[in-house]
Amino acid sequence: MASLSFLSSSASHFSLSAELKPLTNFKPFSSIATGRRGKHLSLLTGSPNAGNTSADGSNASAAIDKLWEWLCDKGVVSSASVVRPALVPEGVGLVAQRNLSRNEVLLEVPKKLWITPDTVAASKIGSLCAQLKPWVSMALFLLYERGRGDSPWRCYLDILPRFTNSTIFWSEEELSELQGTQLLRTNLSAKDYVLTEFLKVEEEVILPHNHLFSSSISFDDFLWAFGIIRSRTFSQLRGENLSLIPLADLVNHSSSIITEDSSWQIKGTGIFSRELVFSLRTPISVKAGEQVFIQYDLQKSNAELALDYGFIESSSDRFTYTLTLEISESDPFFGDKLDIAESHGLGQNAYFDIILGRALPPSLLPYLRLVALGGTDAFLLESIFRNSVWGHLELPVSRANEELICRVVRDACKVALSSFQTNVEEDDHLLEQGVLDPRLAIAVGVRLGEKKVLQQIDNIFGEREKELDELEYYQERRLKQLGLVGEQGDIIFWESK
């Protein structure tokens, strides 16, 4: 972690951390919005459906055929269906059986075939899972059914990949390529989180009721279930609505899909529309024989894509670095600063995502100035300024304050950059060499992106340091408002007659 904490000359305690959000903000299955685009670094890194049933293509084809037969028996698909699952470069995907028009419905899966917390509750282990988190109960259900030879979900379970290129499945050697990245710390936090949940459910459910499970369940098994759920749930079907949708979850991602329109919806059918179905649509026109793609999530950074799905994109919009700022409790003005921050939608800790090629988040500089505020500038924290202080913080407060935030941010960037084993030029060279192992390509792409964003932040505040003598600060602005500064910037003195 690149962090600095010190007492400035103005006696204001200033703490800055350049890191991803801590584990307390790690939400395994929170709802996610959509909105960004990019190009895959590697086709092999573009799908959570890679690593499927077996390296033997015939076995994978057999599993696909059995899944299709099962879905036919359930009335979900037929010979007239417009898409079918098939082996594709990404692993398994959905292929058009005829020309498809934009927004055409591809398939509809009734709720009775979804795997949800309700599915778990109705199963033989339902009573054991009543007090568990939704995703934990579903993970346990997947492992319980996987161990049953006569599981009604066998055809679906057999199509699920044994692993993906998600970083949670990487070896220590592979993770070493991520040294210095925020992704590495987030990945370790994620695995620690899953381990904590596993140890708890092992003690409370698995061991006391091991007669219900056909084989022992290890942490690796539980981690597999976590990865499956995290990579295969659609963005809105998380939290309390967590759901796995067989067949629909075989659709792969393409960075060329840039529409913000949802490719799916849940709608009612039957009498009085009481029966829910998951309806998947194609966001673009597709020719017969081509694979159908959707956009998984336009808002995710490359670190999030790598953690969730096991691929990244080369678009600059996906390269993000998160600055973590904190109002220290040892700051003599802690209460006032926290009150001001909270009144503007922030808190003691604030997280700012810096995206490559984009301007700084609007509230970053005001928050930085607030954290660094002290000494002769502390008068702005008085209650008389409470309604206007944020407006003052949106502009430079004083030279000392502005110089302080520039120095601290640049120092943090340098510390963060020094933690990488390679530099930007070396990573660029690796990517230019040609096809890399998919996981190495992900590691190089992520660390390269983080370094470029850190350099961008350093450059922004470096340029600002050069302008310190040219900036207009609060006292000058106030004197102008009072008419006490002349056209040349000289202070006007009034003499009595």
C-alpha positions in Angstrom: 0.0 0.0 0.0 1.3 3.4 -0.9 0.4 5.7 1.9 1.7 8.8 3.6 0.8 10.3 6.9 2.5 13.3 8.6 2.1 16.6 10.4 2.3 19.5 8.0 3.8 22.8 8.9 0.3 24.1 9.4 -0.3 21.4 12.1 -2.9 19.7 10.0 -2.7 15.9 10.1 -2.9 14.7 6.5 -3.3 11.0 5.6 -3.5 9.7 2.0 -3.6 6.1 0.8 -3.3 5.0 -2.8 -5.1 1.7 -2.7 -8.3 -0.1 -3.7 -11.3 -0.1 -1.4 -10.7 -2.2 1.7 -12.4 -5.5 2.4 -15.2 -3.8 4.3 -16.3 -2.4 0.9 -15.9 -5.7 -0.9 -19.4 -6.8 -1.9 -19.3 -10.2 -3.6 -22.7 -10.0 -5.2 -23.9 -6.4 -5.1 -25.9 -4.9 -8.0 -23.9 -3.4 -10.8 -24.7 -0.7 -13.4 -23.5 -0.6 -17.0 -21.7 2.0 -19.2 -18.2 1.6 -20.8 -16.4 -0.1 -23.7 -13.1 -1.6 -24.9 -11.3 -4.2 -26.9 -10.2 -7.5 -25.6 -6.4 -8.0 -25.2 -7.0 -11.7 -26.0 -9.9 -13.6 -27.3 -8.9 -16.4 -24.9 -9.4 -14.1 -21.9 -13.0 -13.0 -22.9 -15.3 -15.4 -21.2 -16.2 -17.1 -17.9 -17.3 -20.1 -19.9 -13.7 -21.1 -20.7 -12.2 -24.1 -18.8 -15.3 -26.1 -19.3 -16.2 -29.7 -18.6 -13.1 -31.3 -20.2 -10.1 -30.5 -22.4 -11.5 -33.4 -24.5 -13.7 -31.7 -27.1 -15.9 -34.8 -27.5 -16.7 -34.9 -23.8 -17.6 -31.2 -23.8 -19.8 -31.8 -26.9 -21.5 -34.6 -25.1 -22.2 -32.4 -22.1 -23.7 -29.7 -24.4 -25.9 -32.3 -26.0 -27.2 -33.6 -22.6 -27.9 -30.0 -21.5 -29.9 -29.4 -24.7 -31.9 -32.6 -24.2 -32.6 -31.7 -20.6 -33.8 -28.2 -21.6 -36.0 -29.8 -24.3 -37.6 -32.1 -21.8 -38.3 -29.0 -19.6 -39.9 -27.2 -22.6 -37.4 -24.4 -22.6 -36.0 -25.1 -26.1 -36.9 -27.0 -29.2 -35.8 -27.6 -32.8 -37.2 -24.2 -33.6 -35.0 -22.3 -31.1 -33.0 -19.5 -32.6 -29.8 -20.2 -30.6 -28.0 -23.3 -29.4 -25.1 -23.8 -27.1 -21.9 -24.9 -28.9 -18.1 -25.0 -28.6 -16.6 -21.6 -29.4 -13.1 -20.1 -29.1 -14.1 -18.8 -25.6 -15.2 -22.3 -24.4 -19.0 -22.6 -24.7 -21.3 -20.0 -26.1 -24.6 -19.4 -27.8 -24.7 -19.7 -31.6 -27.4 -18.3 -33.9 -29.4 -20.9 -35.9 -30.7 -18.2 -38.3 -30.2 -14.5 -39.0 -31.3 -12.5 -36.0 -32.5 -9.0 -35.8 -31.4 -6.5 -33.1 -33.4 -6.9 -29.9 -34.8 -10.2 -31.0 -35.6 -12.6 -28.2 -33.1 -15.5 -28.1 -34.5 -17.6 -25.3 -36.8 -17.5 -22.2 -36.0 -19.5 -19.1 -38.9 -20.0 -16.6 -38.2 -19.3 -12.9 -38.6 -23.0 -12.0 -35.2 -23.6 -13.7 -33.4 -20.7 -12.0 -31.1 -21.5 -9.1 -31.9 -19.0 -6.4 -32.0 -18.9 -2.5 -35.6 -20.0 -2.9 -34.4 -23.1 -4.8 -32.0 -23.8 -1.9 -34.8 -23.3 0.7 -36.9 -25.9 -1.1 -34.1 -28.5 -1.2 -33.1 -31.2 1.3 -30.5 -28.8 2.8 -32.8 -25.8 2.8 -33.4 -25.8 6.6 -29.6 -25.8 7.1 -29.1 -22.8 5.0 -31.9 -20.6 6.3 -29.5 -18.3 8.3 -26.8 -18.2 5.6 -26.0 -15.4 3.2 -27.8 -15.9 -0.1 -24.5 -16.6 -2.0 -23.2 -18.9 0.7 -26.4 -21.0 0.6 -26.3 -21.2 -3.2 -22.6 -22.2 -3.1 -23.4 -25.0 -0.7 -26.3 -26.0 -2.9 -24.1 -26.3 -6.0 -21.6 -28.5 -4.1 -24.4 -30.6 -2.5 -26.0 -31.2 -6.0 -22.6 -31.8 -7.6 -22.0 -34.6 -5.2 -25.3 -36.3 -5.9 -25.2 -38.9 -8.7 -29.0 -38.5 -9.3 -29.1 -34.7 -9.1 -31.9 -33.1 -11.2 -29.4 -30.4 -12.0 -26.7 -32.8 -13.3 -26.9 -31.7 -16.9 -26.4 -28.0 -15.9 -23.7 -28.8 -13.4 -21.7 -30.8 -16.0 -21.5 -27.8 -18.3 -20.0 -25.5 -15.7 -16.3 -24.8 -16.0 -13.9 -26.4 -13.6 -12.1 -23.1 -13.4 -11.9 -19.8 -15.2 -9.1 -17.3 -15.7 -10.5 -15.2 -12.8 -7.6 -14.2 -10.5 -9.2 -16.0 -7.6 -8.1 -19.3 -9.3 -4.5 -18.2 -10.0 -1.5 -19.9 -8.5 1.0 -18.1 -6.3 3.4 -17.9 -9.2 0.8 -16.4 -11.5 -0.2 -13.9 -8.8 3.4 -12.8 -8.4 3.0 -11.1 -11.8 0.5 -8.8 -10.2 2.9 -7.5 -7.6 2.3 -3.9 -6.8 -1.2 -3.8 -8.2 -4.4 -2.9 -6.4 -5.9 -6.0 -8.0 -3.5 -8.3 -6.1 -4.6 -6.8 -2.7 -8.3 -7.0 -3.7 -7.8 -10.6 -4.9 -6.2 -11.5 -1.5 -9.0 -9.8 0.3 -11.6 -11.7 -1.7 -10.0 -15.0 -1.0 -9.7 -14.2 2.7 -13.4 -13.2 2.7 -14.4 -16.5 1.1 -12.2 -18.5 3.5 -13.8 -16.8 6.5 -17.3 -17.7 5.1 -16.1 -21.3 4.4 -14.7 -21.9 7.9 -17.9 -20.6 9.4 -20.2 -22.8 7.2 -18.0 -25.8 7.6 -18.3 -25.6 11.4 -22.0 -24.8 11.5 -23.4 -26.8 8.6 -21.0 -29.1 6.7 -19.3 -31.0 9.5 -22.4 -31.5 11.7 -24.3 -32.8 8.8 -21.6 -34.5 6.7 -24.0 -37.5 6.1 -25.9 -35.2 3.7 -22.9 -34.7 1.5 -21.5 -37.6 -0.6 -18.0 -36.4 -0.3 -16.0 -34.0 1.8 -16.1 -30.3 0.8 -12.8 -28.4 0.8 -12.0 -24.8 0.6 -11.1 -25.2 -3.1 -14.5 -26.6 -3.7 -16.2 -23.7 -2.0 -14.0 -21.2 -3.8 -15.0 -22.9 -7.1 -18.7 -22.4 -6.2 -18.0 -18.7 -5.3 -16.3 -18.1 -8.6 -19.1 -19.8 -10.6 -21.8 -17.7 -8.9 -19.7 -14.5 -9.2 -19.0 -14.9 -12.9 -22.4 -16.2 -14.0 -25.0 -14.0 -12.4 -26.4 -11.1 -14.4 -25.8 -7.6 -13.1 -29.2 -6.9 -11.6 -29.7 -10.4 -10.3 -27.5 -10.0 -7.2 -27.9 -9.3 -3.6 -31.3 -10.6 -2.5 -32.2 -11.4 -6.1 -29.1 -13.6 -6.7 -29.9 -16.1 -9.5 -28.2 -18.5 -11.8 -30.0 -18.9 -15.1 -29.1 -22.1 -17.0 -28.5 -21.7 -20.7 -28.7 -17.9 -20.6 -25.5 -17.8 -18.6 -23.7 -19.4 -21.5 -23.8 -16.1 -23.5 -20.4 -14.5 -23.8 -19.1 -10.9 -23.6 -17.9 -8.7 -26.4 -16.3 -5.3 -26.0 -17.8 -4.4 -29.4 -21.2 -4.3 -27.8 -21.5 -0.7 -26.5 -25.2 -0.3 -26.2 -26.4 0.7 -22.7 -29.8 -1.0 -23.4 -30.3 -4.1 -21.3 -30.0 -7.4 -23.2 -32.4 -9.1 -20.8 -35.5 -8.7 -18.7 -37.6 -10.6 -16.3 -41.2 -10.6 -17.3 -44.5 -12.3 -16.4 -46.2 -14.9 -18.6 -49.2 -17.1 -18.4 -52.6 -16.3 -16.8 -52.4 -12.9 -15.0 -48.6 -12.9 -15.8 -47.9 -14.7 -12.6 -45.1 -16.9 -14.0 -41.8 -15.2 -14.3 -39.3 -15.9 -17.1 -35.8 -14.6 -17.9 -35.8 -13.3 -21.4 -32.5 -12.8 -23.2 -32.3 -10.6 -26.3 -29.5 -9.9 -28.8 -28.3 -6.3 -28.6 -27.2 -6.4 -32.3 -28.1 -8.2 -35.5 -26.4 -11.6 -35.8 -26.0 -13.8 -38.9 -26.7 -17.5 -38.9 -23.8 -19.5 -37.6 -22.3 -16.6 -35.7 -21.9 -16.4 -31.9 -24.3 -14.2 -30.0 -22.7 -11.7 -27.5 -23.8 -9.2 -24.9 -22.0 -6.6 -22.9 -21.5 -7.8 -19.3 -20.9 -4.5 -17.6 -19.8 -1.2 -19.1 -18.8 0.3 -15.7 -16.3 -2.3 -14.5 -12.6 -1.6 -14.5 -10.1 -4.1 -15.8 -9.3 -5.2 -12.2 -12.9 -6.0 -11.7 -13.2 -7.8 -15.0 -10.2 -9.9 -14.2 -11.5 -10.7 -10.7 -15.0 -11.5 -11.8 -14.7 -13.1 -15.2 -11.0 -13.7 -16.0 -10.5 -11.3 -18.9 -9.6 -7.6 -19.5 -9.9 -5.1 -22.3 -7.4 -2.6 -23.8 -9.7 0.4 -23.8 -8.3 3.2 -21.7 -11.8 3.5 -20.1 -11.1 0.2 -18.3 -7.8 1.4 -16.7 -8.6 2.7 -13.3 -6.7 3.5 -10.1 -8.5 4.2 -6.8 -7.2 6.8 -4.5 -8.3 6.4 -0.8 -8.3 9.6 1.3 -8.9 9.7 5.0 -9.7 12.4 7.6 -7.5 11.3 10.5 -9.2 11.0 13.9 -6.0 12.6 15.3 -6.7 15.8 13.3 -7.5 18.6 15.7 -10.4 19.6 13.4 -11.6 16.1 12.8 -15.2 16.7 13.8 -15.6 19.9 11.7 -14.0 18.2 8.6 -16.1 15.1 8.9 -19.3 17.2 9.2 -18.4 19.1 6.0 -17.5 15.9 4.2 -20.7 14.1 5.2 -22.8 17.1 4.2 -21.4 16.6 0.6 -22.0 12.9 0.4 -18.5 11.9 1.5 -17.2 10.5 4.8 -14.1 9.9 6.9 -12.8 7.7 4.1 -13.4 8.7 0.5 -12.6 6.7 -2.6 -11.9 8.3 -6.0 -11.6 6.2 -9.2 -9.1 7.9 -11.5 -9.6 6.7 -15.1 -6.9 6.9 -17.8 -7.4 9.8 -20.1 -10.2 11.4 -18.1 -10.3 14.4 -15.8 -10.0 14.0 -12.0 -13.3 13.4 -10.2 -14.9 16.7 -9.4 -14.9 16.2 -5.6 -11.3 15.0 -5.4 -9.6 18.4 -5.1 -12.1 19.9 -2.6 -11.8 16.8 -0.4 -8.0 16.9 -0.6 -8.0 20.6 0.4 -10.4 19.8 3.2 -8.2 17.0 4.6 -5.1 19.3 4.4 -6.8 22.3 5.8 -5.2 23.8 8.9 -3.1 26.6 10.4 -4.1 30.1 9.2 -6.6 28.5 6.8 -8.6 26.8 9.6 -10.9 29.8 9.9 -12.9 28.3 6.9 -13.9 25.5 9.3 -15.9 27.9 11.5 -19.6 27.4 11.6 -20.2 30.8 9.9 -18.7 29.3 6.7 -20.5 25.9 6.9 -22.9 26.6 4.1 -20.3 28.1 1.8 -17.1 26.2 2.7 -17.3 23.6 -0.1 -17.5 26.3 -2.7 -14.3 27.8 -1.3 -12.7 24.4 -1.4 -13.5 23.9 -5.0 -10.9 26.7 -5.7 -7.3 26.9 -4.3 -7.4 28.0 -0.6 -3.8 29.0 0.0 -0.4 28.3 -1.5 0.6 26.2 1.5 -2.5 24.1 1.3 -2.2 23.6 -2.5 1.5 22.8 -2.3 0.8 20.2 0.5 -1.8 18.3 -1.5 0.4 18.3 -4.6 3.4 17.0 -2.6 1.5 14.2 -0.8 -0.3 12.9 -3.9 2.9 12.9 -5.9 4.8 11.1 -3.1 2.1 8.5 -2.9 2.2 7.9 -6.7 6.0 7.5 -6.6 5.7 5.0 -3.7 3.0 3.0 -5.6 5.0 3.0 -8.8 8.1 1.8 -7.0 6.2 -1.3 -5.8 6.0 -2.7 -9.3 8.6 -5.1 -10.6 8.5 -3.7 -14.2 8.0 -0.3 -15.8 5.6 0.8 -18.5 8.1 0.3 -21.3 8.9 -3.3 -20.2 5.2 -4.1 -20.1 4.5 -2.5 -23.5 7.4 -4.6 -24.9 5.9 -7.8 -23.5 2.5 -7.1 -25.1 4.2 -6.3 -28.4 6.0 -9.6 -28.5 2.9 -11.5 -29.4 0.5 -14.0 -27.9 1.0 -14.5 -24.2 -0.4 -17.0 -21.8 -3.9 -15.7 -21.0 -3.2 -15.2 -17.4 0.1 -13.5 -18.0 -1.6 -11.2 -20.6 -4.2 -10.2 -17.9 -1.5 -9.5 -15.3 0.6 -7.4 -17.7 -2.5 -5.5 -18.9 -3.7 -4.7 -15.4 -0.3 -3.6 -14.0 0.4 -1.6 -17.2 -2.9 0.2 -16.8 -2.4 1.0 -13.2 1.0 2.4 -13.8 -0.2 4.6 -16.6 -3.0 6.0 -14.4 -0.5 6.6 -11.6 1.8 8.5 -14.0 -1.2 10.5 -15.2 -2.0 11.5 -11.6 1.6 12.4 -10.9 1.7 14.5 -14.1 -1.5 16.3 -13.2 -0.3 17.3 -9.8 3.2 18.0 -11.1 1.8 20.6 -13.5 -0.2 22.0 -10.7 3.0 22.5 -8.7 4.4 24.6 -11.5 1.4 26.9 -11.4 1.4 27.5 -7.6 2.7 31.1 -8.0 0.1 31.9 -10.7 -3.0 30.5 -8.9 -5.5 32.8 -7.2 -6.1 31.9 -3.6 -8.9 32.6 -1.2 -7.5 35.8 0.3 -7.0 37.4 -3.1 -10.5 36.4 -4.2 -11.9 37.9 -1.0 -10.0 41.2 -1.4 -11.3 41.5 -5.0 -14.8 41.0 -3.8 -14.3 43.9 -1.3 -12.8 46.1 -4.0 -9.4 46.2 -2.2 -7.3 44.9 -5.1 -6.5 47.1 -8.1 -6.4 46.1 -11.8 -2.7 45.1 -11.5 -3.4 43.0 -8.5 -2.0 45.6 -6.1 -3.7 46.1 -2.7 -5.5 49.5 -2.4 -5.0 51.4 0.8 -7.6 54.0 1.8 -6.3 57.1 3.5 -8.4 59.3 5.8 -8.8 63.0 4.7 
